[in-house]
Amino acid sequence: IENSPLDKEAFKRGTSVYFLDHVIPMLPYKLSNEICSLKPKEDRLTVTVEMDIDTGGEILKYDIHNSVINSNERMTYTDIAKILENKDRKLAKRYEYLLDEFSLMKELCLILKKKREKQGSVDFDLPEPDIILNREGRIKNILKAERNIAHRIIEEFMLTANVVTANHIFKSRVPGIYRIHENPDQKKISEFNKFIYNFGYTINDTDEINAKSLQKLLASARGTPEEKLINNVLLRSMKQAVYSEKNSGHFCLAFDCYTHFTSPIRRYPDLITHRILKALLVKKRLQQKKIDVLKKSLPAIAEHSSLRERVAMEAEREIL
C-alpha cells in the first residue's frame, strides 16, 4: 500500500542487496521469500504481459492484465541447460510433459536475441565469479559462473516484457519511471579508440558513435587474448544506466523505450511500474490528480533508486 510503513521502508532500501551467503531484502522475508515468491503448485497473484510474437521477433499484439499463476515446477538453470543442450535423458523423462514448452522457449529466445543484435544491442561478455563458501563462511573456491541457454531465455523474456511495459506506459501518456542509458561521453570514447588502436582495432567515427559500431567491435575481438580487456575498458568508458522520469532510451540495449518491471519484490522502480500499470488497468486514462502526484513524486523516486542501486553494488563488491 502506498505511503504505508512497509512502502516507506521499501523506498528507503530501494533494492535487495545480495551478498555471498545472505540477502538483505527490500521487502520482509515473509513477502519476498514466501507470499510473493513463486512456489510450485501454489497460486500467486501477478501482473501478466501476454504477447503474440512472430518468427522475426516482432510483437504483433500484447495484453497486460492482472492474473493468478500456478507454476508447474521449481526448475534450475542447470537442469534446463542439461535438457536443452546436453539432451539429458533422465531429466527429459522427469519433465517430459514440459519438453515442448522448453523447446519453444529456446526457439523464441534465439529469435528475440537475433532481433536485438540486429538493432545493435551490445552484450558485454564478462563472466561473473561464482564464489563457493565453506561451512565457516570462508571462501573455498572461485569458479567461472555458468551462463547457459536457460539464463539467456530468462534474460530475453525479461527484456521483452520490460520493453512492452515501458512502451505501454509511454504511449498511454502518463508519467512513468524509465531505465535509461545515455550515449557515452565523446572524449571517453576517443580515448578508448586510442587504446584499442594498439591491438589493431578502431572505431571509424567517434563523433557519431552508436551501439551497433560497439557491437561490431566486440564481435571482432571475440575469442582473442585481448577480448576480456577490451570488454572491461569499454564498459568503464560507458555511462551508468540510471532511473529517470524522462524517457531518453537505452543506448547499450539499443531500445528507444525501456523500464524495469519484472522484479517488484526486489526493486522499488519495478514496484512503481506495477502500480502505474494497475492504475491503467482500472482506468485507461488516469485522473489529472493522479497524474500530478506522479509528476511530482517520480523524479525523487528515480534519483533515490539510482543512488540505492549504486550503494548496493558497492557493498556487494566490497564483500568480494
Secondary structure, DSSP 4 states (H G I P E B T S, - for coil): -TTSHHHHHHHHH-B-EE-SS-EE-SS-HIIIIIITS--TT-EEEEEEEEEEE-TTS-EEEEEEEEEEEE-S----HHHHHHHHTS--HHHHHHTGGGHHHHHHHHHHHHHHHHHHHHHT------PPEEEEE-TTS-EEEEEEPP--HHHHHHHHHHHHHHHHHHHHHHHTT----EEEBPPPPHHHHHHHHHHHHTTT---S-STT--HHHHHHHHHHHTTSTTHHHHHHHHHHHSPPPEEESS---BTTTTBSS----S-TTTBHHHHHHHHHHHHHHH-SS--HHHHHHHHHHHHHHHHHHHHHHHHHHHHHHHH-
